[in-house]
Structure formats: C-alpha cells, structure tokens
Amino acid sequence: AAAIVSQFVSMVGALQLFIALISAVGIGVTALWIFDSTAISVVQRTKEIGILKALGFTGSDVLLLFILESALLSLIGIAAGSLLSFAISLHARISAFGFDLRPLLTPHVLLVSTLLPLLANTLAAYVPARRAAALHPVEALRYE
C-alpha cells in the first residue's frame, strides 16, 4: 500500500510540474502579446500622445495610461480564463487507482493565477509605455 501511495504522490508531483510549465509558457506568450500590442499602440497613437502632452499630460500620466490599458486587457483575459477553468473543473474527473479525483481551485491557486500574469503583463507593457511617456509633444505631433 505504501508503494502505491508513493507512486501516486510521485505522479501528482509530475503532473503539477507539467501544469506549472504549461502555465509559465502561457504567461510568457501573453506577456509578449501585451508587449507587442502596447508597442504597436504607441506607434499608432503617437499624434494622440502629442496632443495629450500638449494639453498638459505629463510623461507619468501617459505612462500610467498605457500601463492601465494593458492591466485592463490582462484582467479581462484573467477573468475569462478563470471562468473557463472553473467551468472545466466542475466537470473534470481524473480516475486513478480506483478513485475519482476532481481538480480543486483553491483561493491560493486563484490568487497566484491572477497575480502572476498581471505582474508579467504589466512589466511587459512598461517598456513601450515608457517610450510613449518620453515622446516630445512637438515631435509626436509631426509624426506621420
């Protein structure tokens, strides 16, 4: 019986590691997407940034604007992913060693799966947002 329990614990650990690796790849891909989207948005909205700065927005205001936009995109994705995960977990069952196991979404798992991608995506948006914040209003208004 001890050997079966040991083997089961080993399998669960391997499964958790696999899921963590898949999650890390997903977070990395999402962060790259946020970086790319923010960088493209900065280029496309250069004149708008120039107008905002000419109206009195500071570099910090522009930086915050882009960071909050990327955080909002991240939160929408996190909410959709969490709802989908919850729906799947309600119907998922894993049969092992004669037991039906169900995935469990604990508050700790939900907190980590919310904060890690939010942090990664916010950091990914920082570089292009900082570029937007550094734009000079006159140069931004001349941009074609």
C-alpha positions in Angstrom: 0.0 0.0 0.0 2.9 2.4 0.8 4.4 1.8 -2.6 1.1 2.7 -4.3 0.7 5.9 -2.3 4.4 6.8 -3.1 3.8 6.2 -6.8 0.6 8.2 -6.7 2.3 11.1 -4.9 5.1 11.0 -7.5 2.6 11.1 -10.3 0.7 14.0 -8.8 4.0 15.9 -8.4 4.9 15.3 -12.0 1.5 16.4 -13.1 1.8 19.6 -11.1 5.2 20.3 -12.6 3.9 19.8 -16.1 0.9 22.1 -15.4 3.3 24.8 -13.9 5.5 24.6 -17.1 2.5 25.0 -19.4 1.3 27.9 -17.3 4.7 29.6 -17.4 4.8 29.3 -21.2 1.3 30.7 -21.4 2.2 33.6 -19.2 5.3 34.3 -21.3 3.4 34.2 -24.5 0.7 36.5 -23.1 3.4 38.9 -21.8 4.9 39.0 -25.3 1.5 39.7 -26.8 0.9 42.6 -24.4 4.4 44.0 -25.1 3.7 43.8 -28.9 0.2 45.3 -28.6 1.4 48.1 -26.4 4.3 48.9 -28.7 2.0 48.9 -31.8 -0.5 51.1 -29.9 2.3 53.6 -29.0 3.3 53.9 -32.7 -0.3 54.2 -33.9 -1.2 56.7 -31.3 1.9 58.9 -31.5 -0.1 62.0 -32.6 -2.7 61.4 -29.9 0.1 61.2 -27.3 1.5 64.5 -28.7 -2.0 66.1 -28.3 -2.3 64.8 -24.7 1.2 66.1 -23.8 0.4 69.5 -25.5 -2.7 69.7 -23.3 -0.7 69.2 -20.2 -0.4 65.5 -19.6 3.0 64.6 -18.1 5.1 61.7 -19.0 3.9 59.9 -15.9 0.3 60.4 -17.0 1.0 58.9 -20.4 2.9 56.0 -18.8 0.0 55.3 -16.4 -2.5 55.5 -19.2 -0.7 52.7 -21.2 0.0 50.6 -18.1 -3.6 50.8 -17.0 -4.8 49.8 -20.5 -2.6 46.8 -20.5 -3.7 45.9 -17.0 -7.3 46.1 -18.1 -6.6 43.8 -21.1 -4.8 41.4 -18.7 -7.7 41.4 -16.2 -10.2 40.7 -18.9 -8.1 37.7 -20.0 -7.6 36.5 -16.5 -11.3 36.8 -15.8 -12.2 34.8 -18.9 -9.5 32.2 -18.2 -10.6 31.8 -14.6 -14.3 31.4 -15.6 -13.3 28.8 -18.2 -11.1 27.0 -15.7 -13.9 26.9 -13.1 -16.4 25.6 -15.6 -14.0 22.9 -16.7 -13.1 21.9 -13.2 -16.8 21.4 -12.4 -17.0 18.6 -15.0 -13.4 17.2 -15.0 -12.7 13.9 -13.3 -9.4 12.0 -13.2 -9.7 8.3 -12.4 -6.6 6.9 -10.7 -6.2 3.8 -8.5 -9.9 3.3 -8.3 -10.6 6.9 -7.1 -12.4 9.7 -9.0 -10.4 12.8 -8.4 -11.7 16.3 -9.2 -9.5 19.4 -9.7 -9.7 21.8 -6.9 -9.5 25.6 -7.4 -8.4 27.0 -4.0 -8.2 30.7 -3.2 -4.3 30.3 -3.2 -4.4 28.9 -6.8 -6.8 31.7 -7.9 -4.6 34.4 -6.3 -1.4 33.1 -7.9 -3.0 32.5 -11.3 -4.3 36.1 -11.2 -1.3 38.0 -9.8 1.5 36.3 -11.8 0.1 37.1 -15.3 -1.0 40.5 -14.2 2.5 41.3 -12.9 4.2 39.8 -16.0 1.9 41.7 -18.4 2.3 45.0 -16.6 6.1 44.6 -16.7 5.9 43.7 -20.4 3.9 46.9 -21.1 6.3 49.1 -19.2 9.0 49.4 -21.9 6.7 50.6 -24.7 4.7 52.7 -22.2 7.9 54.4 -21.1 8.8 55.1 -24.8 5.3 56.8 -25.1 6.0 58.8 -21.9 9.3 60.1 -23.3 7.9 61.4 -26.5 8.3 65.2 -27.0 4.9 66.8 -27.9 6.1 68.7 -30.9 7.9 65.7 -32.4 4.8 63.5 -31.7 2.5 65.9 -33.4 4.7 66.0 -36.5 4.8 62.1 -36.7 3.3 60.7 -39.9 
